[in-house]
Amino acid sequence: MDDYQLCVDEYTNGCCMYLAAALHHYYGLPLGMLVNPSTPLDFILHAWVTTPDGKCFDIQGKKTLEEMIKQFGSRCETKVCQPTTIEELADVCGVKLDANNHNVLEALEVANRYLRAELDLCEKEGQRKNWLKELAKAMDELTLDDIAGVAGKLVQDKPKKEKNQWQS
């Protein structure tokens, strides 16, 4: 088994919460988790982060929510908690998930080693999405007077076209 496959095995069988916490802390991606609610305390089946395009992201890359449920919750009753908080995830898992936690830092190193290209893309998508949100907000704040003023200025500033010899 190669190193990547060992990491996949580790982060899909008991350590997913550390990777999800690392990606949440360091990339600002929202958390999601799948739990089995039929146990006395919700039992975590899997944790991930959500990418700007709405996909679930774990050690195996992007998946749909349906794919996550099929892979990790097909044998029992499941409940999706998306979005969730780092506190809720830590509580369900019974572990500390602080940004400086050794296991979280180790998971971040794994993510940077094996998922760097996908993380860069998520970061760019997130920046673009934030830029579009800011633009939409600014557009919402414009008044008709603002728009009329800009339109009037554009008309005034338009260079006058000189007649060429072929025009009458």
Secondary structure by P-SEA (a helix, b strand, c coil): ccaaaaaaaaaacccaaaaaaaaaaacbbbbbbccccccccccccbbbbbccccccccccccccaaaaaaacccccbbbbcccccaaaaaaaaccccccccaaaaaaaaaaaaccaaaaaaaaaaaaaaaaaaaaaaaaaaccaaaaaaaaaaaaaaccccccccccc
